[in-house]
Amino acid sequence: MNVDEIKRVVADQREELEEIFRRERIVERIAPTEKLLKALSHPNILAVLGVRRCGKSIFSHLLLKGKRYGYINFDDERLANLNTDDLDRVLQAFYELEKELDYLVLDEIQNVPKWELFANRLRRTKKVVITGSNAKLLSGELATHLTGRYVDFVLHPFSFEEFLRVKEIEAGRKDTYSTKKIAEIKSALQEYMRAGGFPEVSKFGRIAISRIYEDIITKDILLRHGVRKERDFKDMARYLVSTFSREATFSKLKNLFGIKNVHTVKNYVDYLTTAYLIFTVERFSFKLKQRMIAPKKVYCVDTGILDAMAPRFSEDTGKLMENLVFVELLRQKSFTESPREIFYWKDHQQREVDFVLKDGMNVKKLIQTTYASSRDEIEKRETEALVRASDELKCKDLLVITWDYEDEWSVNSKKINCLPLWKWLSK
């Protein structure tokens, strides 16, 4: 590919983005932008990762607003045959178009073979932002060459706070919520749980969700990993999405879909998780072996996908709430530098706690989610499990996230806080 052809693509992509910013109301993302920009002040690469179509490109432009930067999106059919030798021509095209550049944004660069060496060379003289929809983007050669010279940030679809911004709903201070404002926010939460947080949904409606799902399956998994038995993989992917907030085992999946080798099942699950479509959570144990052999719980990156791809299962509001809480916990984790880990807990009597938050060697918080609007609706087993896990894990911070009930009470001298989901999400 020659320089003039690359220049046309770069210029076209820039015009398209500028048109988006002129034509549409762009919602500022809630993110640690100062920390990310500070990371770029060193010879680091900033990697913005996340599921396809969650807004990584727009976020990169917002991050560098007012700065001199070049941008190219490699997820463009005109660049489909770009090879390693063409990357220097990309740099030449930037210089011929922009003259002076301080930053470079390389969008979905993992589509180009051996891009790692190019990015590593660039970061010595330029501040480089790369984006990707694969969790293993920074593994392999790049990690070897950079030896720690990178910072990564995982972007998710819109949070509920960002969704409220899309809807132009002012949440305001929590202690000044009126009855009318609470009703408005709860109505928005119901819509958010069904529509999800992909930015395109706010523009094109829920029809966009099916297209996003198919693109993730096809472009980010089937084509990238060369999956041969596409039907088996697609069936298993849909099954895992439809059984969100529930336990699964590799052996059960193997038997359910008639797959001969359990390692194939493990690979399929790995493809889905590295594409950020699903996440697996281990059962908590202080023994590593027990964590590895116990069933894992499966969550989806966006509740809109759940409602579109598994409408029968998405009628379980309690499980939708649990999935929503998990993704928000992931989002909160990406904002901090703490070594936070997320587990679930279950004992031999099948008492279960949805989320165990662990920092280092200490369990910091236990969280239950329940579709309840009063204390009477909170099942006894929910609080019994919290108390039992509190004793076993030596954790005193106990939270029940409800649909619409707020209170605080003690069970066996242990304080339990209840907080409505809408308030917890907009805190």
N, C-alpha and C positions, 0 to 999 in steps of 0.2 A: 504494500500500500504506500503510495507516495505522499509527500508532505502536503501538497495542495488538497488531496482528498481528505486527509485528516483535518486540515484547517476548515474545510467546509463542514465537517461533522461537528467540530468544536464550536464553530460560529453558530450553526443551527441550534445546537443544544443550549448555548448561552441565550439565544433569542427566545427559545421556548421557555426557559426559566424566567427570564425577565417578563415575558408575557403573563406567566402564572402570577408573578408578584404584582403586576399591574392590575390583572383582571380579578383576582381572588383575594379574599380576606385571609391572610396568613396568621395562624394562631401560634404565638410564641410558646415553645415547649418549656416545660418546667425541668430544668437540668442544671447541673453544677458548672455553668459555662465559664465562670472565672477560673475554676480549677483546671478545666480542660484547656483554656487558652494559656494558662500559666505553664502547663505541661509542654505546650508547643514553643515556649520561649527557650527551651533547651533543644539540642539536636535530637528530638524525639519524633516518632511517628504517632499520630493520634488515630486510632482505629475506632470508627463508629460502627458497631455491629448491631444486628437485630433481624427480625423476620422481614421477608420481602414486603414492600409497600407500607412499611410502618412510618415512613417520613424521614429516612436517613439523609437523603439528598437535600431536602429543604432545610433540615436541621443544620447541615454543614454550611449552607449558604447563610443562614441566620447567624451562625457562630462567627463567620468571617465578614459579616456585614461592615462595609466601610473600609475594608482592607483590600490590598492588591493581590488578587488570586486568579489562578487559572483553573478551569474545571473541565473534566471529561468523564462521560458515563460510558463504561465499556459494555454495559448491557444494552447494546444498540446493534440491530441487525447489520448495519453498515460496517461494524467493527468485528463481525463474527469471526473473520479469518485473520485477525491481527495476531502476529507472532512476536516472539521475543525481540527480533531484530527491528521491529517497527516501533518499539518503545522510545528509542532515541529520536525517531522522526516525530513522535508525539511531543516530545520536549521542544524540538525545533519549531513545530507548529505553534506551540504556546508562545515562544519568543517572537516569532514573526507577527503574531496577532496582538500580543499584549505588551511587548517590549520590556517592561519592568514588572517582575513578579516577586512577591515575598512568600506566598503560599501556593500550594498545589493541592487540588482535591481530585483524587483518583477514585471514582465511583465504581463499585463492583469490579475491582481490578483483578479479583481472583479468576476471572474468565480468561486471562492471558497467561500462557505458560511461563514459568520462571520469572514472574513479576517481582519476586522478593528481592533479587539482586538490584533491579532497577530502583525500587523504592528505597533500599538501603543506601544506594549511591546518592539519590536525590536528597535525602534528609541531611546530608553533610553540608549542603548549601542552601536548602529551602526548608520551610516548615511544611510538612506533608500530612494531609488528612486522607486516610483511605476509608472506604465503607465496604461492608460486605454482609451477605446474608448467610454466612456459614460460621458456626462457632469455632471451627478449627482453622480459621483464616490465619491466626497467629502461631499455628503449630508448625513443626517441620523446619524448613530452611530459614524462614524469616526469623523465628525465635533464635536460631543458631547465629545468624548474622548480626542481629540487633543486640544480643546479650543484655536484654533488659531495657533497651532504648526505645520503648514504646509504652503508650498508655492506652488502655481500651475502655470503651464505654458502651454499654448495651442500651439501645433505645427500644422501647416497646410501643405498641399502638397507644393512642391517646389514653391517659389516665382519666378518672372521673372528673378531676379538677379541670383538666384540659378540655374534656367534653363539655363541661359547663361553660367554658370560654367560647367554644364553638357555638353553643346555643345562646350566647350572650346573657347568661344567667349569673348574676352577681351573688356569690355565696355570702360574702360579708363576714362579720365577726360572729362566732358561734353563740356568744351570749346575747346577741341581739336578733336572733332568728324570730320572725313572726310566724304565726300559724300559716298564713298565706305563703310565706317564703319556704317554710318547711314542706308544704304540700307541693310547691313547684319543684323543689329539689328532689323529692321522692319520686315525683312523676318522671323527672329527667333520669333518675337512677333506673327506673323500670325500662325506659327506652334504651339506656346505655347497656343494660344487661342483655337485651335482645339484639340491638344493632351492633354492639361492640365499639371498638375504638380505632379501627382503620380509617385514616383520613379520607380515603376515596369514598367511603360510605356516606359521609356528610355531603358529598357532591353528587354522587350517582345513585344513592340509595342502596338497599341491601342486595341488589343484584350483583354489586361489585364483589361481594364476599365469595361467591362461588368461583368467580374468575381468579381471585387472589389465591384461593385454595388450590385450584388446578395448576396455577403457575408455580406455586411452591412444590407441589408433587412432581410436576413435569420438569421444570427447569432446574430447580434446586436439588432434586433427588434423582429422578429416573435418568435424566441426561447426564448429570454430573457423575453419578456413581455407576452408570451402565447397568442398571438393574435388569436382569433378563426376564424374570417371571413377574411382569408388570401387574398382571391380574391379582396374583397373590399379595403383592406389596400393597396395591390400592385397597384391596379388601381389608387387610390388616390395619392400614392407616385409618380408614373410615371407622373400623371397629374401635380402635384406641381413642379416637376423637369422640366417638359416641358414648364411651364408657368413662368419661371424665370424672375426676374426683373419686375414683374407685381403684381397688387393688388389681394388679395384674402380675402374672409370672411368665417367664419365657417358655417354660414347659407347657403351660396352659395354652399359650398362643400357638406354640408348635403343633399341639394336638388339634386345636380348634380349626386350623387352616391346613392341616395335613402337610406341613412343611417337614421335610426329612431331618434336617439338621438344626439343632437349637442355636448354633452359631449364626445361621442365616437369620433367625429371628432377632438375635442380638444386634446383628448388622442393620436390619431394617429399623429397629428402634433407635439405633445410633444415628441413622440417616435423618430420621424425623426430629430428633433432639438437636442435632447440629444445624438443621435448617430452622430451628427455633419454633417449629410448629407445636411440638409437645414438650413437656418436661416430666421427668420422673423424680419422685421423692422417696428416699429410703426410710424404712422403719427405724426409729431410734433404738440404738443399743450402744453401750460403752464398748462392746466387743465388735471389732470390724467384721469378723466372719459372719456374725449374726445379721449385721446390716446387709451383707452381700447376698445371703441366701433367702432372706425374708422377702415376701411380695413387695412390690413397689407401687406407689400410687401415681396415677397419671393425670396430668392437667394440660389444658390447651392454652395457647398464647392469647386467645381472644374469645370472649363469650359469644360474639357475633358469629364466629365460625361454628360454634356449638349449636346455636339456634338454627343456622342455615343447613348444616350437614347432618344434624341429629335432632330434628324437631321433637320427636317423641320423648327423647331423654331430657331435652332442655326444659320440659315442663316441670322438672324437679327443681324448684326454686332454691331449696336448701343447698343442693349440689352446685347450682350456678353461683350462689353466693360464695361457697367454698372455693370454687375455681377463681372467682374474682379476687378474693382475699389473697390467694396464693400469688397471683400475678402482681398484685400491689406490693406484697412482701418482696418479690423479686425486684420490683422497681425501686423500692426503698433501699434495698441492698446495693444497687448500682450507684446510689448517691453517697455511700459511705466507704471508708477504707477499712472497716472492721472485717475480721474473718468470719462473718456471720454464715451459719449453715442452717438450712431448713429441713426438718424431719417431720414425720408423724409418729405417734406413739400408740402402741397396742399391747395389752397384756394377755395372758393365757385365758382369761375370762371374757375376752373380746371387748373389753372396755377400751375406748379409743379417744385420743385427743388429736384434733385435726393438724395442729402445727406446734412443733417444738423449735424454738429459736435458740441456737447455741452459738456463743462467742467463745472461741478458744476451748477451754476445758469446762466452761460453765454454761449451764442452761439458764437463759435469761428470761424467757417468757413462754407461757403456754396459752394457746388460743383455740377456742371452740367457735364454730359458726353454726347458727341455727336460725331457721325461718320462724321466728317467734315475735309476737307483738305484745306479750305480757309475760309476767313471771310464771303464771300457770302453764303457759305453752312451752316453757323450757323443760325438756324432759329430764327426769331425775338422773338418768344414766349419763347425761351430758356433764352435770356437775359432779357426779360420783367419779367419773373418769378423770376430771380435772384434779379433784382432791387426791385420788390415788396416784396419779402421775406427779403431783406436787410433792407427795411424800417420797416417792421413789427417786425423783430427779433433783430433789432439794431446791425447788423453785417456788417462790412466793408470789410472783407476778402472774396473776391468772385473769384472763380476759375472755368474755363471751361476746361475740359480735352477733347482734340480733338484727331482725328487720326493722323493728320500731319499738324498742324497749330499752330504757336507760335506768340503771339503778346500781346499787352496791350493797352486798350483804355478805354474811359470814356463814361458812359451812365447816363444821369441825375446827373452829377457830381460824379458818383460812378465809381471807378476804377475796371475794370474786367481784370483778367489775363487769358490768354489762353496758355495751355501747351500740347504738344503731349503726348499721352499715353505712348509711349516707353520711353520718357525722365522722365515722372513722376514716372514710375515703377522702373527705374534704378537710381533714385536719391540717 
